[in-house]
Each structure stands twice: as structure tokens, then as C-alpha cells.
Amino acid sequence: MEISELLIEINSHLRQAGFINDADELQKFCNILLDKKLAVDSHNAILIEITMRCHVKWLGDYYLPHLSQKDWWGKLENLSRATKKHMRRI
């Protein structure tokens, strides 16, 4: 799955659970990443911001009643791996 698809999925889960501010922030990051004119340094900075949010003590700390904790952490781990993989390709 691409980073943008993972962000959209996680964004949807956050909205469903009522974490609107975090969902809005991730949407902002996704929109910035889609900007083809973005400098490499800025692109990497956004990817780092996304990766930091995938930590168990950030978004992973949230309770989403419609997902098990294992499923939620798995989705965040997938996003973290995707961002790191993308950074290596740049």
C-alpha cells in the first residue's frame, strides 16, 4: 500500500473514533506530500513527522473502539515502515 492510501485509512479510523484534530493533521501532511514541487528536505521532514506519530506513545496510545489494539498498532507500523522505505528511495 502507498503512503497516501495508508494515511487515508488511518485518517478514517481516527475520525471514526473522534480524534478529529489528529486526523486533520495527518490530512495536512498527506496533502503536502502530494505536492510535486516540494523540496526533498521538506518532503523528508514531513515523513519524519508522520513516522513520529506512528509511535505507541503518540497515535498508538489512542483507544479506537472499532479496532483491536493489535490491529491499530499494525496499521501504524505499516505506515511507519512505508514512510521509512519512501525516505530511503528519495
Secondary structure, DSSP 8 states (H G I E B T S, - for coil): --HHHHHHHHHHHHHHTT-HHHHHHHHHHHHHHT-TT--HHHHHHHHHHHHHHTSTTTGGGS--TTS-HHHHHHHHHHHHHHHHHHHHH-
